[in-house]
Amino acid sequence: MPAIAHSPATGEPLDPLPREFAELMRPEIPGLIKEIGVEVQRAYPVYAHLFNGPHSDAIRQGVEQALAAFVERVAAPGANSALRDELLRKFGRVEAYEGRDLDTLQGAYRLGARIALRRAKSIGRTYNLSPTLILAFADALFAYVEELESLSREGYVMVQARGMSDVAALRRQLLHLVVAGPPLPRATIAELCQEASWQLPAECTLVALRPPVAELVQAGLDRDVLADLSLPQPHLLIPGPLTTERLAMLRSALAGTSAVVGLTVPPGQAGHSIRWARRVLELIDDGVVADAPLVHCEDHLTTLWLLADPALTAHLAQRELAPLDGLSGTRRERLIETLRVHVSTRAPAEQVGEMLGVHAQTVRYRLRNLDNHFGDRLLDPDRRFALEAALRALHLHETKRTD
């Protein structure tokens, strides 16, 4: 428990926050991020599509950085906040791209500060902290909010300074609106398309890029490709399908930047496409999907599906493999691996043995054991499908853990 002074005499001047206070604040950050997200969406419904859309990770990272930087400033005054500063400027740029003034964003910041202050008062009651300390916290917090607003204003003004005649800014705004749907704001998009000399296609192909993005990427893109390479999760929108010509353009423009090509979809589903592509990037980082300069989401749809809800697939695996629960760990693992290969390949014992590196007779012995444990389940098409899905998901999770 940090040594924090208790109630001083009334009227005592406010002192800087003691550094030990940071130890009480740090554990509150995850809960605050969630609570602020819920309350901001309730008070400002316009932000719901951002918190739940393809930019949700970047937004949560920005909120986390804003909170963490405040705590670190208490713990170590003068701590570097470059990452926070850039994320807050990007918040301002997004407001400009989406055509809002800064009042809404500033209101969201102040709402977040009130929630944080409410949490600080609760901590104060729990640890019997002095009212003066809580007042000092409130004073520091709202001064900090002014700093956040100033950073976002820098990003906002940066976009506005280009003027709405700037075709590149218009097209970035178009990209934000298309990816943020559905529903698409058709009237706004039609107006922007006219001003930006860009035609909304019947289909589009989204591409998620791994940051940092080389400066040469933008120059190598076709003129009608929409791009925002300054975001924490940079991405492109290619009108139409990924033809041979478009693929050649993309490979040339990437200049060593790794990327995942999403599915070709109608513009209203662009947000889903980029979300799936970003998920494949995560699976590459986890070692589940093999890395390559350009990976196609189309090749990994089953993996995306099986890993979409880890908790649910874990329950499915627990249910389907329950007949083996009474076995020892090693024996159970061997039977599960044999069952996975057998169910997914429908191969004879000899071939299964080759895949597993064991004798065919061993495979036959294991299959007889599996028949004894599962009985008619292996003959029922629905149960067999559920079992195969569970085994594949389990194998993918094991790949992720071992890598």
C-alpha positions in Angstrom: 0.0 0.0 0.0 1.6 3.4 -1.0 2.3 5.9 1.7 -0.2 8.7 0.9 -0.9 11.4 3.3 -4.4 11.6 4.8 -6.8 14.5 5.3 -4.9 17.8 5.9 -6.4 20.9 7.5 -9.1 22.6 5.5 -7.8 25.3 3.1 -4.4 23.8 2.7 -3.0 24.6 -0.8 -3.0 21.8 -3.4 0.3 20.0 -3.9 1.4 17.9 -6.9 0.1 14.4 -7.0 2.3 12.0 -5.0 4.1 9.5 -7.3 2.8 6.6 -5.2 -0.8 7.5 -6.4 0.1 5.9 -9.8 0.3 2.5 -8.1 -3.4 2.8 -7.2 -4.4 4.1 -10.7 -2.6 1.5 -12.9 -4.9 -1.4 -12.1 -8.0 0.7 -13.0 -6.9 1.4 -16.6 -8.5 -1.7 -18.3 -11.8 -1.2 -16.5 -11.7 2.6 -17.3 -11.1 1.9 -21.0 -14.2 -0.3 -21.2 -16.4 2.1 -19.2 -15.3 5.1 -21.2 -16.1 3.3 -24.4 -19.6 2.4 -23.3 -20.4 5.8 -21.9 -19.0 7.7 -24.9 -21.0 5.6 -27.3 -24.2 6.2 -25.2 -23.6 10.0 -25.0 -22.3 10.3 -28.6 -23.9 7.7 -30.8 -22.0 9.1 -33.8 -18.9 7.3 -32.4 -20.6 3.9 -32.2 -19.4 2.9 -35.7 -15.8 3.9 -34.8 -15.7 1.9 -31.5 -17.2 -1.1 -33.3 -15.7 -0.8 -36.8 -12.4 -1.5 -38.4 -10.6 1.4 -36.5 -11.7 0.1 -33.1 -8.3 -1.2 -32.2 -6.6 2.1 -33.0 -9.3 4.0 -31.0 -8.9 1.7 -27.9 -5.1 2.1 -28.2 -5.5 5.9 -28.2 -7.7 5.8 -25.1 -5.3 3.5 -23.4 -2.3 5.7 -24.3 -4.1 8.8 -23.0 -4.9 7.1 -19.7 -1.5 5.4 -19.3 0.4 8.6 -20.2 -1.4 10.4 -17.4 -0.5 7.7 -14.9 3.1 7.6 -16.0 3.3 11.4 -15.7 2.3 11.0 -12.0 4.8 8.2 -11.5 7.6 9.8 -13.5 7.1 13.5 -14.4 8.6 14.2 -17.8 8.0 10.7 -19.2 8.0 10.5 -23.0 4.5 10.7 -24.6 5.3 10.7 -28.3 3.0 7.7 -29.1 0.1 9.3 -27.2 0.7 12.6 -29.0 0.6 11.1 -32.4 -2.5 9.0 -31.7 -4.3 12.1 -30.3 -3.4 14.1 -33.4 -4.9 11.3 -35.5 -8.1 11.5 -33.5 -8.3 15.1 -34.7 -7.6 14.1 -38.3 -10.4 11.5 -38.2 -12.8 14.2 -37.0 -11.8 16.4 -39.9 -12.1 13.5 -42.4 -15.6 12.7 -41.2 -16.8 16.3 -41.4 -17.4 16.9 -37.7 -16.3 19.9 -35.7 -14.2 19.4 -32.6 -16.9 20.0 -30.1 -18.0 16.4 -30.2 -14.5 15.1 -29.6 -13.9 17.6 -26.8 -17.1 16.5 -25.2 -16.0 12.9 -25.3 -12.7 13.8 -23.7 -14.4 15.6 -20.9 -16.9 12.8 -20.4 -13.9 10.4 -20.1 -12.3 12.7 -17.5 -15.5 12.8 -15.4 -15.6 8.9 -15.5 -11.9 8.8 -14.4 -12.7 11.3 -11.6 -15.6 9.2 -10.4 -13.3 6.2 -10.3 -10.6 8.3 -8.4 -13.3 9.2 -5.8 -14.1 5.6 -5.3 -10.5 4.8 -4.8 -10.3 7.6 -2.3 -13.1 6.2 -0.3 -11.5 2.7 -0.4 -8.1 3.9 0.8 -9.3 6.8 2.9 -7.4 9.3 0.9 -7.6 13.0 1.7 -10.1 15.2 -0.1 -7.2 17.5 -0.9 -5.6 14.7 -2.9 -8.7 14.0 -4.9 -9.1 17.8 -5.6 -5.4 17.8 -6.8 -6.2 14.8 -9.0 -9.3 16.6 -10.5 -7.2 19.7 -11.1 -4.4 17.7 -12.8 -6.9 15.6 -14.8 -8.8 18.5 -16.4 -5.6 20.3 -17.2 -4.5 17.1 -18.9 -7.7 17.0 -20.9 -6.9 20.5 -22.2 -3.6 19.1 -23.4 -5.3 16.2 -25.2 -7.7 18.7 -26.9 -4.8 20.8 -28.0 -3.1 17.8 -29.6 -6.3 16.7 -31.4 -6.7 20.3 -32.6 -3.3 20.2 -34.2 -4.3 17.1 -36.3 -7.7 18.7 -37.1 -6.2 21.9 -38.3 -3.5 20.0 -40.3 -6.3 18.4 -42.4 -8.3 21.7 -42.7 -5.3 23.6 -43.8 -5.1 21.5 -46.9 -8.6 22.8 -47.9 -11.5 20.7 -49.1 -10.2 21.2 -52.6 -7.3 18.9 -51.8 -8.3 15.8 -53.7 -6.1 13.5 -51.5 -7.9 14.7 -48.3 -11.2 14.2 -50.0 -10.3 10.7 -51.0 -9.1 9.8 -47.5 -12.4 11.1 -46.2 -14.2 8.9 -48.8 -12.1 5.9 -47.6 -13.1 6.5 -44.0 -16.8 6.7 -44.8 -16.8 3.6 -47.0 -14.9 1.5 -44.5 -17.0 2.8 -41.6 -20.3 1.5 -43.1 -22.8 0.0 -43.2 -25.0 1.8 -43.6 -23.2 4.0 -46.2 -24.1 7.7 -46.1 -24.9 7.6 -49.8 -25.7 11.3 -50.2 -22.4 12.4 -48.5 -20.4 9.8 -50.5 -22.0 10.9 -53.8 -21.1 14.5 -53.1 -17.5 13.6 -52.1 -17.1 11.4 -55.2 -18.1 14.3 -57.4 -15.6 16.7 -55.7 -12.8 14.1 -55.6 -13.4 12.9 -59.2 -13.8 9.3 -58.0 -16.6 6.8 -58.8 -18.0 4.5 -56.2 -17.5 1.0 -57.6 -20.0 -1.9 -57.5 -17.2 -3.9 -55.8 -14.0 -3.1 -54.0 -11.0 -5.0 -52.6 -9.5 -3.9 -49.3 -5.9 -4.4 -48.4 -4.5 -4.2 -44.8 -0.8 -3.1 -44.6 1.6 -3.8 -41.8 3.1 -0.6 -40.5 5.4 1.2 -40.9 4.6 1.8 -44.5 7.4 2.9 -46.9 7.0 6.4 -48.3 7.2 4.9 -51.9 3.9 2.9 -51.5 1.6 5.9 -52.2 3.5 6.9 -55.4 3.2 3.4 -56.9 -0.6 3.1 -56.5 -3.0 3.5 -59.3 -4.7 7.0 -59.2 -8.1 5.5 -58.3 -6.9 3.6 -55.3 -8.0 5.1 -52.0 -5.3 5.0 -49.3 -4.7 6.2 -45.8 -1.1 5.2 -44.8 -0.8 7.5 -41.8 -3.1 5.4 -39.5 -1.8 2.9 -36.9 -3.6 0.3 -39.1 -2.9 1.6 -42.7 -5.1 0.3 -45.5 -6.1 0.6 -49.2 -9.3 0.3 -51.2 -8.8 -0.9 -54.7 -12.0 -0.4 -56.9 -13.2 -3.7 -58.4 -11.6 -7.1 -58.1 -7.9 -7.8 -57.8 -7.2 -8.4 -61.5 -3.8 -9.5 -62.8 -3.0 -5.9 -63.6 -4.1 -4.7 -60.2 -2.1 -7.4 -58.5 1.1 -6.5 -60.4 0.5 -2.8 -59.4 0.1 -3.8 -55.8 3.2 -6.0 -55.6 5.2 -3.2 -57.2 3.9 -0.5 -55.0 4.3 -2.3 -51.7 8.1 -1.8 -51.8 8.7 -4.5 -49.2 5.7 -3.7 -47.0 3.8 -6.8 -45.9 0.1 -6.9 -46.7 -3.1 -9.0 -46.6 -5.6 -8.7 -49.4 -9.1 -8.8 -48.1 -12.2 -10.2 -50.0 -13.7 -8.4 -52.9 -17.1 -7.1 -51.6 -19.7 -4.5 -52.3 -18.7 -1.1 -50.7 -21.3 -1.6 -47.9 -19.3 -4.6 -46.7 -15.8 -3.0 -46.9 -15.6 -2.7 -43.1 -16.0 -6.5 -42.9 -13.3 -7.1 -45.5 -10.7 -5.0 -43.9 -11.5 -6.4 -40.5 -10.9 -10.0 -41.8 -7.7 -8.9 -43.5 -6.4 -7.4 -40.2 -7.3 -10.5 -38.4 -5.1 -12.5 -40.8 -2.3 -10.1 -40.1 -2.7 -11.0 -36.4 -2.8 -14.7 -37.2 0.5 -14.3 -39.1 2.0 -12.7 -36.0 0.7 -15.6 -33.9 2.3 -18.2 -36.3 -1.0 -19.7 -37.3 -0.9 -18.4 -40.9 2.4 -18.6 -42.8 4.0 -15.2 -43.5 4.6 -13.9 -47.0 4.9 -10.4 -48.6 1.3 -10.6 -49.9 -1.2 -12.9 -48.2 -4.7 -13.5 -49.5 -7.6 -13.6 -47.0 -9.4 -15.8 -49.5 -7.0 -18.6 -48.7 -7.7 -18.6 -44.9 -11.5 -18.3 -44.6 -11.9 -21.5 -42.7 -9.1 -20.6 -40.2 -10.8 -17.2 -39.7 -14.1 -18.9 -39.0 -12.7 -21.5 -36.6 -10.7 -18.9 -34.6 -13.4 -16.2 -34.7 -14.7 -17.1 -31.2 -12.0 -18.9 -29.2 -14.2 -19.4 -26.1 -17.0 -20.9 -28.2 -14.7 -23.3 -30.1 -13.1 -24.3 -26.7 -16.6 -25.3 -25.4 -17.3 -27.1 -28.7 -14.0 -29.1 -28.4 -14.8 -29.9 -24.7 -18.2 -31.2 -25.6 -17.2 -33.2 -28.7 -14.1 -34.8 -27.1 -15.8 -35.5 -23.7 -15.7 -39.3 -24.4 -11.9 -39.2 -24.0 -11.9 -37.2 -20.7 -11.1 -40.2 -18.6 -7.9 -41.0 -20.4 -4.4 -40.0 -19.3 -2.8 -36.9 -20.9 -0.4 -38.6 -23.3 -2.8 -41.3 -24.4 -5.6 -38.8 -24.9 -3.4 -36.5 -27.0 -2.3 -39.4 -29.3 -5.9 -40.4 -29.8 -7.0 -36.8 -30.5 -4.2 -36.4 -33.1 -5.1 -39.7 -34.8 -8.8 -38.8 -34.8 -8.0 -35.3 -36.3 -6.1 -36.8 -39.2 -8.5 -39.6 -39.7 -11.6 -37.4 -39.7 -10.1 -34.6 -41.9 -8.5 -36.8 -44.5 -10.7 -40.0 -44.6 -7.4 -41.7 -45.5 -6.7 -45.4 -44.9 -4.6 -46.5 -41.9 -1.4 -46.7 -43.9 -1.6 -43.1 -45.1 -2.7 -41.8 -41.6 0.3 -43.7 -40.2 2.7 -41.9 -42.6 1.3 -38.5 -41.7 1.7 -39.3 -38.0 5.0 -41.1 -38.3 3.6 -44.4 -36.7 2.9 -47.9 -38.0 -0.4 -48.6 -39.7 -1.1 -51.3 -37.1 -0.8 -48.6 -34.4 -3.3 -46.5 -36.3 -5.8 -49.4 -36.5 -5.4 -50.0 -32.8 -6.1 -46.4 -32.0 -9.1 -46.3 -34.4 -10.6 -49.3 -32.7 -10.1 -47.5 -29.3 -11.8 -44.4 -30.8 -14.8 -46.5 -32.0 -15.2 -47.9 -28.5 -15.2 -44.4 -27.0 -17.3 -42.5 -29.5 -19.6 -45.3 -30.8 -22.2 -44.1 -33.3 -21.0 -40.4 -33.0 -18.5 -41.0 -35.8 -21.2 -42.2 -38.1 -23.6 -39.3 -37.6 -22.9 -36.6 -40.2 -23.8 -33.7 -38.0 -21.7 -34.9 -35.0 -18.8 -35.8 -37.3 -18.8 -32.3 -38.8 -18.9 -30.7 -35.3 -16.1 -33.0 -34.2 -14.0 -32.1 -37.2 -14.5 -28.4 -36.7 -13.5 -28.8 -33.0 -10.4 -30.8 -33.9 -9.3 -28.3 -36.5 -9.8 -25.4 -34.2 -8.0 -27.2 -31.4 -5.1 -27.9 -33.7 -4.9 -24.2 -34.8 -4.8 -23.1 -31.1 -2.1 -25.6 -30.4 -0.1 -24.2 -33.4 -0.5 -20.7 -32.0 0.7 -21.8 -28.5 3.7 -23.8 -29.7 5.0 -21.1 -32.0 
